[in-house]
């Protein structure tokens, strides 16, 4: 039988923790990795859900806008305040006992300010034999922020995004009311309707947006689906519907064996062919398929020449200017990694559109860490190039796409990106999660004219991706920077449906001002 009720407890009269004035707010809390900078009139640092409820009740009574701050690792500006109250979760880091539920799932409850790295260390310290699969690059990301943005990463290829591993939530509404919800407890009706019922008997009716989810990895807009689990309203809502304070997370058994591999191939066509073959032929164990285009490998070679061993780039990257790279993570609970490695190597050596120039493999912990650092050296290099160029032209920034397409369009979208960028003589690199057809095009403008041209091409790419039923934001969310792309993706009707859902939770649009809308 369909249930369509979310229960909410009325805010209590708890004393409000200390509220700081603007002068006491560190500049670090006014920005995130988007490099946007904001402002706040007040800040609060609650230590529990009850304190967070009291803070939000106070802010509501004062008519203040409110922005939630987690690990501030996002690159879309969602944690950047636009005045009012900044509420930081940095003091909410407790984790509870690891336990099994009646269905046999292994779970852990934690507060939303706990970082991914802290959770990982906790699971090791507790000798749990488990891990939390979502893996955004920045391990200082908070669990609440990961849930709010439905974070993913390279391992989404095998495991899926954060949404799949959230079993329960505690969230605080803008007026301080507390919502507690668990997966499989509450569902929208078949027509999309549901009821928010408060402890005093007050009810608010709302409706899930009617738009369909793209056939790809996606982190754009509120989740939708007839009869959907109502916990998914909050996951990916980017801090605009409620403040997530606690979570119950699903853990998986840690793989018994892991290894990493890097294939350097003679061309981009060979890299695309290998990706498609791995998806269909590799079998169990493949966790991530990541891409380095020829320009990306070129930057890494230059980094090695400039920095030597400190570059995190080992010697031996092929010198062929057309070479491209495929990086793999492999993990298995049952099969020896040597067997998987042999199978994957065999697939790579039977390509029709190119060949393997070099192959690296990393089996022990130190080798795997070196290869991981090699992978992360690329975005570090890109960011350092832009930082240097901003010294003479502060108006320019890196233009990084975050779009994904269905499997059948991988080759087409890559050729589209390259054709348009080359025709306009822009410097760029393409890398990222090719296993999910989710490639980051990083345009590296040298001046204002190139920056303006790059922004125009970004919009053109978004229209092309949408024509393929893809997503304009596969993992980074919309935040304050990509609202025009969200409108392009969902249209007027979709945005209006999102606004109607938000009004049920936040009638005056005080929570997360400037994010999504």
Secondary structure, 3 states (H helix, E strand, C coil): CCCCEEEEECCCCCCCCCEEEHHHCCHHHHECCCCCECECCEEECCCCHHHHHHHHHHHHHCCCCEEEECCCCCCCCCCCCECCEEEECCCCCCEEEEEECCCCCEEEEEECCCEHHHHHHHHHHCCCCEECCCCCCCCCCEHHHHHHCCCCCCCHHHHCCHHHHEEEEEEECCCCCEEEEECCCCECCCCCEEEEEECCCCEEEEECCCCCCCCCCCCCCCCCCCCCEHHHHCCCCCCCCCEEEEEEEEEEECCCEEEEEEEEECCHHHHHHHHHHHHHHCCCCEEEEEEECHHHHHHHHHHHHHHHHHHCCCCCCCCCCCCEEEEEEEEECCCCHHHHHHHHHHHHCCCCCCCEEEEEEECCHHHHHHHHHHHHHHHHHHHHHHHHHHCCCCCCCCEECCEECCHHHHHHHHHHHHHHHHHCCCCEEEEEEHHHCEEEEEECCCCHHHHHHHHHHHHHHHHHHHHCCCECCCCCCCCCCCHHHHHHHHHHHHHHHHHHHHHHHCCCCCECCCCCC
